[in-house]
């Protein structure tokens, strides 16, 4: 049983107040469908004022674009029903494609533009000469609703986004420290996947909230920049902790870590969970010294040095995040000098999966077209409602790998909503005689809807109830009820959702495994480019791989084994790019040795083999010998990391290779 706290009740009361205001304004303006203003309040309202305002702005923009699309298509194609159905389907599918590519709250503009065209256009098919008036009135009704939602949210006990972001950041850092402590546990030697999933969920929530900061009047504008600097550092924890776990695993296979290293790991674990700053600074110096191996060190010593290098990076990431979080809590405070130049290694860019977005857009277009064919074949007057609901539910859940269960759930709660609307329409509303009694009559169910929307656990119940109930009830200034029309409209809603669910189930059968394979292929292409000496924008390449890891984590339960592979690919890419940077300081045969290594790796990646060729392994060992000769400890440790990423199952290299042997 879900517990509703005071914040949920406050949101529900505020939302109902905004809905009542929207209904009153719609009556005053004599708008033809005031219930759309009421429904728009519940669609746009969010617990945070900045989020409500941003959604209101995006909804307004999407409404204008969708209404304009309907005005362009319906009058010109109404004489050819199949052509109009195809045009509306393609429009909605293309808008959904753009929405899925965006992956930010701004994508709501495109999604809304897609199904607003259906909401405005399909009801006007029987009277195309009214399309402009219908588009104008529908836009006015929606604008009234979102304006009332934004006004009440901003003026009545506004809840700022910034404190919530700071609270989520504190929780994220606690989860990051827990993940680090788990990775440093010498008894486990592998981080728990639950930590990855929790960190990804934290980052996703923070980035979504941060997108609303620009609309929050109470937020400090510098906060957004600081959040943008924290997020890539948190994401860099993924390859860092994975590298730590890998080195500990390698040392376990080699007979175990030395006593000195075990002490350093234990001290790092203590520092991660909250040691004094002075102790951490001393520990960092000790780790830096241990991360500088002698050039004649054997393989276990090199692995230990590589581990210490990763431990230094871990401490630096946590230090930077702490400083930026403190500065976020107090905008007047300037953060201390940051230790990591993350921006020189990865950029926060988003992977654009055009194939998956096209697939989802195509499925939506087919679903809408199927609803239209059903409408045309049956000549059902309420068939437009089926097509309209197909566009709405198909768009709302299109981002899921399998939207069918969610569409079916929406349909189930639609039946509940129409039942509630029927009780009101035929038993309650006939006894309301003015606006005051109407408000009192609506209060019980709409306050309940607000509570359900306010809680993440019940949001999927509250949303269909809040959307469908006012639409089915069709509240007007003057009471009117038509039982035949009500039943037909309710059946059309269910028919539209059923056709959409069936069409989606037939077309979108790929699922999470298909998406994971696409990410793996994209990462392999990124590794090929990383090893290409002529490829540019290395930072963007790693940012894309990091973002794919971010996308893969939530579906890890359905793609066993893919998350470790993605982490290893990311570490491989970072090591390759570090090697490319190191070659810039080399000359002559030493530089050519790194060039040869990169060429071998590129060929192996192009061949698509599970592991690179033995020739590539030999090239890594030859490059390590060159790094020893050059006295380049950083390049040597980079190559140690690369060897562990690509050839972990191979026996350790020989203790040393003479120059004659590698010449």
Secondary structure, 3 states (H helix, E strand, C coil): CCCCCHHHHHHHHHHHHHHHHHHHHHHHHCCCCHHHHHHHHHHHCCCCHHHHHHHHHHHHHHHHHHHHHHHHHHHHHCCCHHHHHHHHHHHHHHHHHHHHHHCCCCHHHHHHHHHHHHHHHHHHHHHHHHHHHHHHHHHHHHHHHHHHHHHHHHHCCCCCHHHHHHHHHHHHHHHHHHHHHHHCCCCCCCCCHHHHHHHHHHHHHHHHHHCCHHHCCCCCHHHHHHHHHHHHHHHHHHHHHHHHHHHHHHHHHCCCCCHHHHHHHHHHHHHHCCCCHHHHHHHHHHHHHHCCCCCCCCHHHHHHHHHHHHHHHHHHHHHHHHHHHHHHHCCCCCCCCCCCCHHHCCCCCCCCCHHHHHHHHHHHHHHHHHHHHHHHHHCCCCHHHHHHHHHHHHHHCCCCCCCHHHHHHHHHHHHHHHHHHHHHHHHHHHHCCCHHHHHHHHHHHHHHHHHHHHCCCCHHHHHHHHHHHHHHHCCCCCCCCCHHHHHHHHHHHHHHHHHHHHHHHHHCCCHHHHHHHHHHHHHHHHHHHHCCCCCCCHHHHHHHHHHHHHHHHCCHHHCCCHHHHHHHHHHHHHHHHHHHHHHCCCCHHHHHHHHHHHHHHHHHHHHCCCCCCHHHHHHHHHHHHHHHHHCCHHHHHHHHHHHHHHCCCCCCCCCCCCHHHHC
